[in-house]
């Protein structure tokens, strides 16, 4: 079971996440060519993106290299900028939230060489019809990406909502996808076991559910999240 935890600019948090046994550690940087500035409307998140710079991420990734897989999410509308940022920080997995189609992801894959590729699929609380477009896109690209990350969309916010989505839709994607599926969206120590039982993904991801505040992890929650996933693994082995 893959445990993926997204963090921010604080080096000590990243090192602790690796030490506590996460498999993937992820960090997001906002590029200069990103048009969607919705996250910057919130002062707390604006500060996070101001402090989470490429140089900070590069140093964190250097320190955790070989201990965890390093997942990098560049927020940009320009593919060349995304690839440049990914190469600069020396990541292992390029995580894109862009609604690229199959051929566009093939192009990305060629550009990153040995790097792996993760694509976000954004789901709501609604039913299949409301989520049909994203479900179809997930199953269109599932053989050209290494991972699908199923996250939550609420209004303008895609990801970092702290909310769950319709897990029945997630389960359908897991059962029909060729790629490894990581479940995200509002997961925390209290609901992760229920999510694992109901969805059966290849991995789970948490970000805001393990925060003290935007930008700072609650390391006790991080430890408890990982412990509950590992305990679940043992009981299902």
Buried (B, 14 or more C-beta within 10 A) or exposed (E): BBBBBBBBBBEEBBBBBBBBBBBBBBBBBBBEBBEEEEBBEEEEBBBBBEEBBBEBBBBBBEEBBEBBBBBBBBBBEBBEBBBBBBBBBBBBBBBBBBBBEEEBBBEBBEBBEEBBBBBBBBBBBEEEEEBEEBBEBBBEBBEBBBBBBBBBBBEEBBBBBBBBBBBEBBBBBBEEBEBBBBBBBBBBBEBBBEBBEBBBBBBBBBBBBBBEEBBBBBBEBBBBBBEBBEEBEEEEE
